[in-house]
Structures are given as C-alpha cells and as structure tokens.
Amino acid sequence: MIESQDLTKKFGDFVAVDHLSFTVKSGEIYGLLGPNGSGKSTTMRMLLGLLKPTEGTAKINGHGIKDEIVKAKRVTGYVPENPVLPERLTGWEYVNYVADIWRVDRGEERTEDIEELLELLDIRDASDDLIETYSQGMTRKVSLVAALVHRPQVLILDEVQAGIDPRGAATIKEILNGLRRRGASILMSTHVLEIAEQMCDRVGIIKDGKMIAEGTLDELREKAEGQSSLEEIFLELTGGPDMQLIASYLEDSGEEN
C-alpha cells in the first residue's frame, strides 16, 4: 500500500507538489495523471526517497519514507521515465547486478525468473548484447525486468509503456494485471489516457502540483459533467487546446502559402 499525506515539494519559491494526499491500496492499479510539469515524477521520486519532501510524509507498506526509507525501498520496484543504465553491461549482466543488490538468492529459481521475464518481454535474444546497443523500448523493458527481479509488493512506474512496441505494451499490461491480482500496489503515470482507462482501478488527476480530481472512471464522469471518455474528462478538468490560437496559427500558415 502507498499512503501519501500532504506531500509537498518546493524548489525555492516554486511549488512543484502542493499538499498531495492519496492512497494506493493493495491489489490496485492507480493512475497518476496530469499535464507536463504537473508534479507526477516529483511525487514518485519523493515516494522513493530520491527527493526529500519539503512538507508532509508518505508510507510504503507501513514504512515511513522519512524514518524507514530502506525498509520502504526493499518492497518497491521502480521504472523511471527515462532509465539511464550502465551501457557497458549486457542486459543479462545488469539484471543480475540488480538482483545481487536486492540480495536475491543466486540459484536456479532466480535464473528461471529472469529468463522468463526476458522471454515474456521479447528481449531474451538481446540479453547478451551491450545495453548501449538497445533502443529506448528495449532499455525500458530491461528496466522493468530489473524492477521485478526481487518480486516487489509495490511498483512505481513512470511512463513505463512509452516507446514500447504494441506486443510489448500488451505483455506489460497483462503482467501488471497479474501482479494486481496477487495483491501488489501499483502506481503508474501515463500520457496515454486510453491505457489508464483500460488498466487503472482509480486515477488521480493533478495540475500545478495539486490534486484536482480523484476516483473511478464513473466517479470522475460525475465531476466532469458526464463526459464519457477519460480523455474528455481529463481535458474538461485540466483545460483543452486553445482553439482560437490554433485557428489563428492555421490561418497565418495558409496566408504564407
């Protein structure tokens, strides 16, 4: 379970996250949605202990991120938006290196787990290649394997399906659904609202670091005056495109031609 209570992060006078409170239950996929710069990644980094909150606190499976961060990290897997991996290692070497950090027992079971994940994500054949040769999607897949290698109870995923091929995206979806059924707590951000609509039990929409709406899709429909899709709800609550500005641009472009 993830519990955030008044989580706040300031950079000087700029408030990146503003008293954000939400809960991700066991056996739940929770989508954290918002425009670029709304505070999603900053929130995730605070939950992981990578950034120190200015105010507020949070717990991961009951472990406070201020006084028990090591215990919180032990039960958590994380895939950042832009994974930066050691390029001179192979995919296989990197995943095993992470498994050693987590003190996963070496042996047949660990090897089988890693091989199965690599096979599922269609990167087993490339696992002996150096990471510097990987595409963005392959790097993200290896990052997910490394995040799952110690069988975490909590997953924090920042745009995990970005740059992934359709087959890989579908596989990731099924893996996450399976982990949810086993009781994992999954917090994910995505700009692909169709993914959030299909996968998330609940979503929280943040803007300028503040939670502006939270709930199931049906609950959000009520707040957004009956809009049917999550995309329509999102645009209703956060503001849609500036149609007047778009029309002006297109008109000017047409005149130049």
C-alpha positions as semicolon CSV with decimal commas, in nm:
position;residue;x (nm);y (nm);z (nm)
1;M;0,000;0,000;0,000
2;I;0,109;0,357;-0,071
3;E;-0,016;0,635;0,153
4;S;0,068;0,998;0,073
5;Q;-0,031;1,265;0,324
6;D;0,008;1,634;0,236
7;L;0,320;1,556;0,034
8;T;0,482;1,883;-0,072
9;K;0,796;1,974;-0,263
10;K;0,928;2,326;-0,314
11;F;1,225;2,432;-0,524
12;G;1,293;2,779;-0,393
13;D;0,969;2,972;-0,439
14;F;0,833;2,722;-0,691
15;V;0,586;2,467;-0,552
16;A;0,619;2,152;-0,764
17;V;0,391;1,935;-0,546
18;D;0,135;2,100;-0,323
19;H;-0,003;1,903;-0,024
20;L;-0,079;1,593;-0,227
21;S;-0,275;1,320;-0,047
22;F;-0,381;0,988;-0,198
23;T;-0,375;0,614;-0,128
24;V;-0,292;0,317;-0,350
25;K;-0,448;0,007;-0,200
26;S;-0,318;-0,349;-0,216
27;G;-0,442;-0,517;-0,532
28;E;-0,498;-0,186;-0,711
29;I;-0,355;-0,001;-1,010
30;Y;-0,370;0,372;-0,951
31;G;-0,304;0,615;-1,236
32;L;-0,140;0,947;-1,158
33;L;-0,232;1,173;-1,448
34;G;-0,162;1,534;-1,531
35;P;-0,015;1,772;-1,789
36;N;0,359;1,801;-1,836
37;G;0,515;1,970;-1,534
38;S;0,222;1,892;-1,306
39;G;0,437;1,714;-1,045
40;K;0,389;1,345;-1,125
41;S;0,756;1,247;-1,147
42;T;0,846;1,465;-0,850
43;T;0,582;1,287;-0,643
44;M;0,718;0,948;-0,741
45;R;1,075;1,049;-0,657
46;M;0,967;1,162;-0,311
47;L;0,791;0,830;-0,251
48;L;1,114;0,653;-0,347
49;G;1,336;0,863;-0,123
50;L;1,514;1,020;-0,421
51;L;1,384;1,364;-0,322
52;K;1,324;1,488;0,030
53;P;0,973;1,628;0,087
54;T;0,953;1,989;0,198
55;E;0,639;1,908;0,394
56;G;0,414;1,608;0,452
57;T;0,504;1,243;0,453
58;A;0,420;0,907;0,298
59;K;0,431;0,537;0,378
60;I;0,513;0,235;0,164
61;N;0,353;-0,077;0,313
62;G;0,353;0,098;0,651
63;H;0,716;0,214;0,631
64;G;0,760;0,591;0,654
65;I;0,972;0,744;0,376
66;K;1,142;0,973;0,628
67;D;1,246;0,730;0,902
68;E;1,222;0,386;0,736
69;I;1,318;0,456;0,376
70;V;1,543;0,148;0,346
71;K;1,258;-0,081;0,450
72;A;1,025;0,103;0,211
73;K;1,268;0,058;-0,078
74;R;1,306;-0,315;-0,011
75;V;0,944;-0,378;-0,105
76;T;0,936;-0,139;-0,401
77;G;1,019;-0,170;-0,771
78;Y;1,067;0,141;-0,985
79;V;1,092;0,221;-1,354
80;P;1,177;0,589;-1,421
81;E;1,052;0,785;-1,721
82;N;1,399;0,791;-1,878
83;P;1,603;0,496;-1,749
84;V;1,979;0,552;-1,753
85;L;2,155;0,216;-1,739
86;P;2,525;0,117;-1,745
87;E;2,584;0,090;-2,117
88;R;2,891;-0,134;-2,093
89;L;2,692;-0,413;-1,927
90;T;2,474;-0,657;-2,114
91;G;2,106;-0,676;-2,029
92;W;2,164;-1,008;-1,853
93;E;2,454;-0,870;-1,651
94;Y;2,255;-0,564;-1,546
95;V;1,951;-0,756;-1,425
96;N;2,171;-0,995;-1,228
97;Y;2,363;-0,700;-1,084
98;V;2,033;-0,552;-0,959
99;A;1,931;-0,893;-0,822
100;D;2,256;-0,901;-0,623
101;I;2,182;-0,554;-0,483
102;W;1,844;-0,681;-0,368
103;R;2,018;-0,989;-0,225
104;V;1,802;-1,225;-0,425
105;D;1,939;-1,575;-0,365
106;R;2,152;-1,697;-0,653
107;G;2,035;-2,023;-0,795
108;E;1,804;-2,194;-1,039
109;E;1,487;-2,014;-0,926
110;R;1,640;-1,668;-0,975
111;T;1,778;-1,763;-1,316
112;E;1,442;-1,903;-1,426
113;D;1,259;-1,589;-1,308
114;I;1,492;-1,362;-1,504
115;E;1,483;-1,577;-1,816
116;E;1,103;-1,593;-1,804
117;L;1,069;-1,214;-1,776
118;L;1,319;-1,155;-2,056
119;E;1,133;-1,405;-2,273
120;L;0,795;-1,251;-2,193
121;L;0,916;-0,907;-2,294
122;D;1,080;-1,043;-2,610
123;I;1,436;-0,938;-2,521
124;R;1,589;-1,275;-2,429
125;D;1,779;-1,294;-2,759
126;A;1,928;-0,947;-2,697
127;S;2,012;-1,005;-2,330
128;D;2,375;-1,087;-2,411
129;D;2,419;-0,763;-2,608
130;L;2,556;-0,445;-2,452
131;I;2,291;-0,204;-2,328
132;E;2,449;0,072;-2,541
133;T;2,305;-0,109;-2,847
134;Y;1,949;-0,110;-2,709
135;S;1,664;0,103;-2,835
136;Q;1,461;0,315;-2,594
137;G;1,192;0,047;-2,578
138;M;1,442;-0,231;-2,507
139;T;1,605;-0,023;-2,233
140;R;1,267;0,030;-2,072
141;K;1,190;-0,342;-2,090
142;V;1,517;-0,432;-1,918
143;S;1,443;-0,169;-1,653
144;L;1,108;-0,336;-1,587
145;V;1,271;-0,679;-1,555
146;A;1,517;-0,531;-1,304
147;A;1,229;-0,368;-1,113
148;L;1,051;-0,704;-1,084
149;V;1,352;-0,924;-1,006
150;H;1,304;-0,910;-0,626
151;R;0,925;-0,964;-0,651
152;P;0,825;-0,628;-0,501
153;Q;0,494;-0,570;-0,327
154;V;0,477;-0,212;-0,457
155;L;0,553;-0,089;-0,811
156;I;0,606;0,273;-0,911
157;L;0,611;0,313;-1,288
158;D;0,672;0,644;-1,466
159;E;0,555;0,619;-1,829
160;V;0,654;0,252;-1,836
161;Q;0,492;0,184;-2,174
162;A;0,639;0,484;-2,358
163;G;0,837;0,377;-2,663
164;I;0,727;0,014;-2,627
165;D;0,604;-0,181;-2,929
166;P;0,236;-0,290;-2,925
167;R;0,317;-0,652;-2,836
168;G;0,541;-0,541;-2,550
169;A;0,280;-0,296;-2,426
170;A;0,016;-0,569;-2,423
171;T;0,253;-0,801;-2,236
172;I;0,328;-0,533;-1,975
173;K;-0,044;-0,480;-1,932
174;E;-0,100;-0,849;-1,862
175;I;0,197;-0,868;-1,623
176;L;0,064;-0,571;-1,424
177;N;-0,286;-0,714;-1,415
178;G;-0,145;-1,040;-1,285
179;L;0,055;-0,863;-1,014
180;R;-0,255;-0,670;-0,913
181;R;-0,448;-0,994;-0,873
182;R;-0,169;-1,115;-0,642
183;G;-0,215;-0,810;-0,422
184;A;0,054;-0,570;-0,546
185;S;0,004;-0,195;-0,518
186;I;0,086;-0,028;-0,850
187;L;0,124;0,346;-0,902
188;M;0,170;0,444;-1,265
189;S;0,179;0,762;-1,468
190;T;0,099;0,776;-1,837
191;H;0,016;1,032;-2,103
192;V;-0,173;0,767;-2,300
193;L;-0,514;0,809;-2,143
194;E;-0,651;0,503;-2,320
195;I;-0,401;0,291;-2,125
196;A;-0,510;0,448;-1,797
197;E;-0,875;0,398;-1,887
198;Q;-0,820;0,028;-1,960
199;M;-0,589;-0,055;-1,670
200;C;-0,645;0,170;-1,371
201;D;-0,892;0,098;-1,092
202;R;-0,873;0,462;-0,985
203;V;-0,696;0,770;-1,111
204;G;-0,583;1,095;-0,958
205;I;-0,556;1,399;-1,184
206;I;-0,310;1,664;-1,073
207;K;-0,248;2,012;-1,208
208;D;0,015;2,257;-1,083
209;G;0,107;2,006;-0,814
210;K;-0,245;1,986;-0,670
211;M;-0,496;1,702;-0,681
212;I;-0,795;1,836;-0,873
213;A;-0,992;1,512;-0,913
214;E;-0,971;1,154;-0,794
215;G;-1,179;0,841;-0,820
216;T;-1,300;0,567;-1,050
217;L;-1,396;0,650;-1,407
218;D;-1,764;0,663;-1,311
219;E;-1,689;0,899;-1,023
220;L;-1,486;1,125;-1,250
221;R;-1,767;1,133;-1,506
222;E;-1,989;1,290;-1,243
223;K;-1,728;1,557;-1,168
224;A;-1,679;1,629;-1,537
225;E;-2,048;1,669;-1,613
226;G;-2,100;1,333;-1,779
227;Q;-1,804;1,328;-2,018
228;S;-1,772;0,968;-2,137
229;S;-1,402;0,900;-2,203
230;L;-1,107;0,961;-1,975
231;E;-0,958;1,189;-2,242
232;E;-1,271;1,405;-2,238
233;I;-1,273;1,407;-1,857
234;F;-0,903;1,499;-1,847
235;L;-0,947;1,790;-2,091
236;E;-1,259;1,910;-1,912
237;L;-1,075;1,924;-1,578
238;T;-0,731;2,044;-1,691
239;G;-0,823;2,258;-1,989
240;G;-0,834;2,164;-2,355
241;P;-0,641;2,304;-2,650
242;D;-0,667;2,676;-2,727
243;M;-0,882;2,651;-3,039
244;Q;-0,867;3,025;-3,108
245;L;-0,485;3,019;-3,105
246;I;-0,481;2,707;-3,325
247;A;-0,720;2,870;-3,574
248;S;-0,503;3,183;-3,581
249;Y;-0,189;2,976;-3,649
250;L;-0,354;2,779;-3,927
251;E;-0,491;3,097;-4,082
252;D;-0,146;3,260;-4,076
253;S;0,014;2,947;-4,222
254;G;-0,241;2,942;-4,502
255;E;-0,172;3,304;-4,593
256;E;0,203;3,236;-4,622
257;N;0,134;2,963;-4,878
